[in-house]
Amino acid sequence: MSLTTIALQISTDETIAAAVVGIIVLIILASAIKVIREYERVVVFRLGRLIGAKGPGIVIILPVVDRFRKIDLRLLTLDIPKQKIITKDNVTIDVDAVVYFRVNDANQAVVKVQDYIRASTLLAETTLRDVIGQVEFDEVLTKRDELNKKLQGILDDITEPWGIKVSAVSIRDVAIAIEMQRAIAKQAEAEREKRSRIIMAEGELIASEKMSQAAQFYSKHMAAMRLRELQTWAEIAREKNMIVVTGGDSQNLGPVLGIIKQKLESSQSDKSSGTAGITEGDSGSV
């Protein structure tokens, strides 16, 4: 074998080795360079020790030495499935809710809890059952905003050490059995009936007060009462109805007729006394 052949063989082996080394270096660089988006952070552990959260942009991860976990900082939505809950007044309802939260501290979200999404979901389900179980069914329907704020406060206090911020909690739907729906419908109908009767009673009270005042006025002014009676008869007669007035039932006719008779007698006596005075005057002059 000539020297030229040996030199060519050596140069070929070096070229192959250099190519292999270059490929290995490219693979290492490709695995070491990470591009982190604006809404992401990378929590890096080097030989088991926490280095911290890095990003956004280009982050260098040392192969074999470093381990990392990527955390999304955007607002996340947890859909809590329907929970069968018994309220304080022993009403069974199905309640589902939505929880909005985001990661404030990526380091705490990785170090303090194994799976912060699953942990937050289970915590939200438990808290929802506890809070709804302490209130009555009517409060669940009428005070939903207060319950949402209470749930948010409880979840935020518990998840704060995990580096999680609960932005809002919303009770989405409340479902009850058909039998309970019928009972609520009956209750609503009874409440409406109660209000209508109260309104009617208040109207009767006001009307009776006004009628009492009118009766006092008519007792002092009997002529006005007589005119009112005649007006009432005229209104009835306008409808071409026949009116029968009995003596025993019409208690108001007796006093009116008696007063009219007294006034007629007094007027006649006044006239007779006036006539007698005139006659005596004439006889004296003669």
C-alpha positions in Angstrom: 0.0 0.0 0.0 1.4 3.3 -1.0 1.8 6.4 1.1 -0.8 8.2 -1.0 -3.4 5.6 -0.3 -2.7 5.7 3.4 -2.9 9.5 3.5 -6.2 9.4 1.7 -7.5 6.8 4.1 -6.5 8.8 7.1 -8.0 12.0 5.8 -11.2 10.1 5.0 -11.4 8.7 8.6 -10.8 12.2 10.0 -13.5 13.7 7.8 -16.0 11.0 9.0 -15.0 11.6 12.6 -15.3 15.3 12.2 -18.7 14.9 10.6 -19.9 12.7 13.4 -18.6 15.1 16.0 -20.3 17.9 14.2 -23.6 16.1 14.1 -23.4 15.3 17.8 -22.6 18.9 18.6 -25.6 20.0 16.5 -27.9 17.6 18.3 -26.6 18.8 21.7 -27.1 22.4 20.7 -30.6 21.7 19.3 -31.6 20.0 22.6 -30.0 22.7 24.7 -31.5 25.7 23.0 -35.2 26.4 23.9 -37.3 29.2 22.6 -39.8 30.3 25.2 -42.9 32.2 24.3 -44.0 35.5 25.9 -46.7 33.8 28.0 -44.5 30.9 29.1 -41.8 30.3 31.7 -39.4 27.4 32.1 -38.5 26.2 35.7 -35.0 24.7 35.5 -33.5 22.2 37.9 -29.8 21.6 37.7 -28.6 18.4 39.3 -31.9 18.4 41.3 -31.5 21.9 42.7 -33.9 24.7 41.7 -32.3 27.3 39.4 -35.4 29.3 38.8 -37.8 30.4 36.2 -36.4 31.5 32.8 -37.9 33.1 29.8 -39.3 34.4 27.6 -36.8 34.2 24.6 -33.9 31.8 24.1 -33.0 29.6 27.1 -30.0 27.3 27.3 -30.7 23.9 28.9 -27.6 21.8 29.6 -28.2 18.2 28.5 -28.1 15.5 31.1 -27.5 18.1 33.8 -30.6 20.2 33.6 -34.3 19.2 33.9 -37.0 21.7 33.2 -40.8 22.1 33.3 -42.7 24.6 31.1 -45.5 26.6 32.8 -48.3 28.5 31.0 -49.0 31.9 32.6 -52.2 32.6 30.6 -55.6 32.6 32.3 -56.9 29.1 32.6 -60.5 27.9 32.8 -61.6 25.0 35.0 -65.0 23.5 34.2 -66.3 22.0 37.4 -68.7 19.2 36.6 -72.2 18.9 38.2 -72.0 18.3 41.9 -75.0 16.7 43.7 -75.3 18.8 46.8 -77.8 18.9 49.7 -78.5 22.4 50.9 -79.0 23.5 54.5 -82.8 23.1 54.2 -82.4 19.5 52.8 -83.0 20.3 49.1 -80.9 18.2 46.7 -79.6 20.2 43.7 -77.1 19.7 40.9 -74.6 22.6 40.7 -71.8 23.2 38.2 -69.4 26.2 38.1 -66.5 27.7 36.3 -63.2 28.8 37.9 -60.8 31.3 36.2 -57.2 31.3 37.5 -53.6 31.9 36.4 -50.1 31.1 37.6 -48.4 34.1 39.4 -45.3 32.3 40.5 -44.0 29.5 38.3 -41.5 28.3 40.8 -44.1 27.8 43.5 -46.5 26.1 41.1 -43.8 23.5 40.3 -42.2 23.0 43.8 -45.3 23.3 46.1 -47.7 21.1 44.2 -47.3 18.1 41.9 -50.1 19.0 39.4 -51.6 22.4 40.1 -54.4 22.1 37.6 -55.7 18.8 39.0 -55.2 20.0 42.6 -57.1 23.3 41.8 -59.9 21.3 40.2 -60.4 18.9 43.1 -60.2 21.8 45.6 -62.8 23.8 43.7 -65.2 20.8 43.7 -64.8 20.3 47.4 -65.2 24.0 48.2 -68.3 24.3 46.1 -70.0 21.4 48.0 -69.0 22.9 51.3 -70.2 26.4 50.6 -73.5 25.4 49.0 -74.2 22.9 51.8 -74.1 25.7 54.3 -76.8 27.9 52.7 -80.5 27.4 51.9 -81.9 26.8 48.5 -83.4 30.3 48.2 -80.1 31.8 48.9 -78.5 29.8 46.1 -81.0 31.3 43.7 -81.1 34.9 45.0 -77.5 35.4 46.3 -75.4 33.9 43.6 -73.0 36.8 43.4 -72.3 36.6 47.1 -71.6 32.9 46.8 -69.3 33.5 43.9 -67.3 36.0 45.8 -67.1 33.7 48.9 -65.9 30.8 46.7 -63.3 33.0 45.1 -62.0 34.2 48.5 -61.7 30.6 49.9 -60.0 29.2 46.8 -57.6 32.2 46.5 -56.5 31.9 50.1 -55.7 28.2 49.7 -54.0 28.4 46.3 -51.9 31.5 47.1 -49.0 29.4 48.5 -49.1 27.4 45.3 -48.3 30.5 43.2 -51.9 30.5 41.8 -54.3 33.5 41.6 -58.0 32.8 41.3 -59.5 35.6 39.3 -63.2 34.6 39.4 -65.7 31.9 40.2 -69.1 31.7 38.6 -71.9 29.3 39.5 -73.2 28.4 36.1 -76.3 26.3 36.5 -78.6 25.0 39.4 -80.8 22.1 38.6 -83.4 20.5 40.8 -85.7 17.5 40.5 -89.1 17.7 38.7 -91.0 17.2 42.0 -89.1 20.1 43.5 -89.9 22.3 40.5 -93.6 21.6 41.1 -93.3 22.5 44.8 -91.6 25.7 43.9 -94.3 26.5 41.3 -97.0 26.0 44.0 -95.0 28.1 46.4 -94.8 30.9 43.9 -98.5 30.7 43.1 -99.3 30.8 46.8 -97.1 33.8 47.2 -98.8 35.6 44.3 -102.2 34.8 45.8 -101.1 36.1 49.2 -100.0 39.4 47.6 -103.2 39.8 45.7 -105.3 39.2 48.8 -103.2 41.7 50.8 -103.7 44.3 48.0 -107.4 43.6 48.0 -107.6 43.9 51.8 -105.7 47.2 51.7 -108.1 48.5 49.0 -111.1 47.5 51.2 -109.5 49.2 54.2 -109.0 52.4 52.3 -112.5 52.2 50.8 -114.0 51.6 54.3 -112.2 54.6 55.7 -113.5 56.8 52.9 -117.0 55.4 53.3 -116.8 56.1 57.0 -115.8 59.7 56.3 -118.7 60.0 53.7 -121.1 58.6 56.3 -120.1 61.2 58.8 -120.5 63.9 56.2 -123.9 62.6 55.2 -125.0 62.4 58.8 -124.4 66.1 59.2 -125.9 67.0 55.8 -128.9 64.8 55.2 -129.9 66.8 52.1 -126.7 65.7 50.5 -127.4 62.1 51.4 -130.9 62.5 49.8 -129.4 63.9 46.7 -126.8 61.1 46.5 -129.6 58.6 46.9 -131.6 60.2 44.1 -128.5 60.3 41.9 -127.9 56.6 42.6 -131.5 55.8 41.6 -131.1 57.9 38.5 -128.0 56.0 37.5 -129.8 52.7 38.0 -132.8 53.9 36.1 -130.6 54.9 33.2 -130.0 51.1 32.7 -133.9 50.6 32.6 -134.0 48.5 35.7 -136.9 48.2 38.1 -136.1 49.1 41.8 -138.2 47.9 44.7 -137.5 49.7 48.0 -138.9 48.0 51.0 -139.7 49.7 54.3 -137.9 47.4 56.6 -134.6 47.3 54.7 -134.3 50.9 53.7 -133.2 52.3 57.1 -132.0 55.6 55.6 -135.4 56.6 54.2 -137.1 57.0 57.5 -134.7 59.6 59.0 -134.6 61.5 55.7 -138.4 61.6 55.4 -138.7 62.5 59.1 -136.3 65.4 58.7 -138.1 66.6 55.6 -141.4 66.4 57.5 -140.0 68.4 60.4 -138.7 71.0 58.1 -142.1 71.3 56.3 -143.9 71.5 59.6 -141.5 74.2 60.9 -141.8 76.1 57.7 -145.6 75.9 57.9 -145.6 77.0 61.5 -143.4 79.9 60.6 -145.7 80.9 57.9 -148.8 80.6 60.2 -147.2 82.7 62.9 -146.2 85.3 60.4 -149.8 85.5 59.1 -151.2 85.8 62.6 -148.8 88.7 63.4 -149.9 90.5 60.2 -153.6 90.0 61.1 -153.2 91.4 64.6 -151.4 94.4 63.2 -154.3 95.1 60.8 -156.9 94.7 63.5 -155.1 97.2 65.8 -154.9 99.8 63.1 -158.6 99.6 62.5 
